[in-house]
């Protein structure tokens, strides 16, 4: 079978796992869903917790897959730690989640949309050690050095 685009292969590790889903045609990522077996839910706290998705993926070398937060959850004080998935990883996708701000509790239920999976092409670069770097107007200024918002 010939495909126009590189394949993102997905394997269900548990029967109730939901496959990633692009909500709209213009979505840059695929929604990832919680796959919580025993109790069917998980209470988040300010300490990061790994939330299972029940899936594993395979994508071609030369691509990058990242787990990113969902803006809707972020607006409610629920965050996801940005995570990189290497092309040779075949284990379950786990989403590291925690609460921030004044949020004291939040319950994740089996099947909830918890994060986004974004796949992009990597730039091919070669690392080269040098003695000096080129000069720029910014120089080594960082963390707010380009001015106020």
N, C-alpha and C positions, 0 to 999 in steps of 0.2 A: 504494500500500500504506500503510495507516494503522498507526502504532505507538503503543503506550501510553506509551512512554518515549522521551526524546531518543536519537537514534542516535549511536553511536560507530562511525564508518566506519573500516575498516582496509584498507590496500592492501599486498599483498606486493610488495616491491621485487626479491626474488629467489625463485625457485621453492621452495627448501628452507626458507624462512622459516616459522616456526611462528606461528600467530595467538595473540594474548593469550588467556589462559584463566583463568576464575574456578575455583579449586580446589574450593570448596564453595559452596553457595547463600548462606551467610552471609559469604563473603569480601568485604571492602571493596574489594579491588583485584583486578586481573587480573595473573597471572604473565606476565612478559616473558622471552623466551628468546634466548640468544645465537645469532647467525647468522654464523659465522666460515667464510669460504670456503676460502682457499688451504690452510692447514695443518690446519684443522679444530679448532685449539685456540689459546689465547692465555695466556701466563704473566703473571700479575699481579705487581706490585711495590709498594713504598710510594709510588711516584709514580702519580698518577691516569692511567688509560688509558681511552680510549673504546672500549667494546665494542659492536659493531653488533648490531641486532636484525633487520634485513632488512625492516622494516615502516615505514609512514608512517600517520598517523592524521588524521582530521577529526572535530571535535566542534563543537557549536553555540557561538556567541558567548554569553557569560553563564555559561559553565562554565569550570572550571579542571582541568587535567590535570597531575599530578605523578608523577615517577618517584621511588620510595621504596625504601629498602633492604629486603631480606628478612631477617627475624630469624634464620633458620637459618644464613645465611651470616655474619651479624654475630657470632654465637656462635662462629664458626670464625676470626674475625679478618679477614673480608672485608667491606669496606664499599662502599656506593654513595652518591655525593653526591646529595642531594636536588635534583631538577631540575624546573623549571617549564616546561611546554609551552604556548605561546600558541595561541589558537584559530585564528590565521591561519598557523601554521607547517605546511608540507606536506613537509618533508624527513624523512629517516630518523631514527628514534628511536635515539639513541646513549646508552649508559649509562656514566657516569663511575665507574670502580671502582678501588679501591686496597686494599692490605693495611695493617693496623695492629696494634699490640701487638707480640708476639714472633714473629708469623707471618712466615716468611722466603719462603715460596713458596706459590702456589696456581695451579692450571691450570684455565682455563675451557674447556670443550669445546663444540663446535657442538651446539645443542639444550638446553644447561643452562639451568635457571631462574636468572635473574640479578637480577631486581628485580621490583617491583610497579608497576603503573600504576593510579593512583587518580584518578577523575573526580568532581568535586563542583561544586555550584552556587555561583557567586560572589555575594557580597552586593553589592547596588547601593548605592553611597555617592557623595556629592559632596564633593570636597575644598573646604575653606573655611579660609583663613588667618585667624587670630585673634591678638590681642595677649596674651591670657591663657588658661590652661586651668583647669578646675575643680580644687579641692583634694580630695585623698584622704588616707586614713590612711597609705598607703604613700608617697605623694609620688614623688620621683625615685629612690627606692631600687631597685636592680636587682641582678642576679647574686648571689644568696644572701642578699639583704636581708630575706627573709621568714622566716629562721631556718634552723636545721640540719634535715637530713633527718628 
